[in-house]
Amino acid sequence: MVGPRKEQERSRITRQRLMEACVECLVELGWAGTTTTVVAQRAGVSRGAQLHHYPTRAELVVAAVEHVGRARAAEIVESAGGLPAGPRRTEAVLGLLADFYCGPLFAAALELWVAARTDEQLRAVVAPLEIQLGREAHKAALEMLGVDEGRPGVRELIQATLDMLRGLGLAGVLSDDRERRLRILRRWARVLDNELKEYS
């Protein structure tokens, strides 16, 4: 007989495998190809176990993007400890955030956004998720840059930066845009440093 603690751990591992497999499928197969059956097969989980944890595709996909998004945001904040101090820090922070918006998680989220545009049921769960992940990215940016959004203008500067990074992520979806992105980030780091001095 399996004890409650062992059962909880087994459930947690099953959910994690399903969520990670789901994000991989979104990136490789797109929204149309990410069926619950395909995800369960990739995760090595029975169809019954998948349905027990996530009865619908929308629930599975949103849980997956939220889970991986939070894990990635935590990794980014943790990585910030190794970033340089001084004048090169802003550029390094922007590079770290750009990697987030140009990585596989962004591609998975993009699949969700496009599908949610014409699917009201999916949009109802994706829109709050996007707001939540946006808040977490905003908070991470503030922490890494060491700025106080209580000062006038800082919130807008950080939000503009994140919007720009999201745009760079979109620009890199169909082609390798790395060199152009690096030039833009270098330039924006100088602009951001100058602007933030106004509020320090």
Secondary structure by P-SEA (a helix, b strand, c coil): cccaaaaaaaaaaaaaaaaaaaaaaaaccccccccaaaaaaaacccaaaaaaacccaaaaaaaaaaaaaaaaaaaaaaaccccccccaaaaaaaaaaaaaaacaaaaaaaaaaaaacccaaaaaaaaaaaaaaaaaaaaaaaaaacccccccaaaaaaaaaaaaaaaaaaaaccccaaaaaaaaaaaaaaaaaaaaaaac
